[in-house]
Amino acid sequence: MTNRSTCSGRRTRGEELRPGERESISRQLDGLHEAIERLDERMDALDRE
């Protein structure tokens, strides 16, 4: 994957995180994982219908 310019809001490879960013990203990923699990459960329920 190619690096995107920083003006797009993306980081360049190797750029350091500011304090607290790692925790914020971790919380966001946890939320995404929970949402994916809920979608999986809903899809399984639809498959059983």
Secondary structure, DSSP 8 states (H G I E B T S, - for coil): -----GGGT---TT----TTHHHHHHHHHHHHHHHHHHHHHHHHHHHH-
